[in-house]
Amino acid sequence: MASRTAILLGASGLVGGRLLRLLEDDPAYTAVTLLTRRPLGLERGKVRELAVDFDRPETFRDHVAVDDVYCCLGTTIKKAGSQEAFCKVDRDAPVAVARAARAAGARQFIIVTAVGADAKSRIFYNRVKGETEQAISSLGFPNGFRAVHPSLIVGERAERRIAERAAMIAMVATRPLFVGGFTRYRAIDAIDVARAMHAAAFDESPAGGTKIYEGEALFAAARVNP
């Protein structure tokens, strides 16, 4: 198996932390670089950290010539403080890295956004996610653009959100009810989202095109072992 290199954005998050462990354990990857806003203390073995300013591409453009770019960046409007600040994290930062990576020769981009992502949506959150996907997919990565669309992601977060925790309990309890066309709304474990992203990087269909993993396709990808 040919050696691969990767960049990971959002390694400190619920999905990103699990994806990092998958990449570490995968012998196909010889080097994994974490682009972070602040040091995380995760540098070890083939993993190295690079503290960057996502508003200043010059802080990372010389470090993004890799095979695979994985993006797990994400926040909430409450945590960000405003819609503008939310956009800087969920849209502007991923797009800035994608542009620099594409120019540097990166082969493909894999991102986790959300079910309902649509650049034309009237819902602000879904629209921003859709705008992010649209901007990145238009860059034409040689091996393609992959977007993973989970519904509610199950897992322990560093910060506890009471309302979200209550919703999580309800969604987990009712998972068996979300079948057929409603599978896209079924709660999914964070590790399964990470597994789907990992599998997506090795999915060669369509070669060089865009592929969305949602509903049954998402759960199927989570079961694949690259």
Summary of the structure (lengths in Angstrom):
residues: 226
radius of gyration: 16.5
end to end distance: 11.0
largest distance: 48.6
contacts: 716
relative contact order: 0.14
helix: 43%
strand: 19%
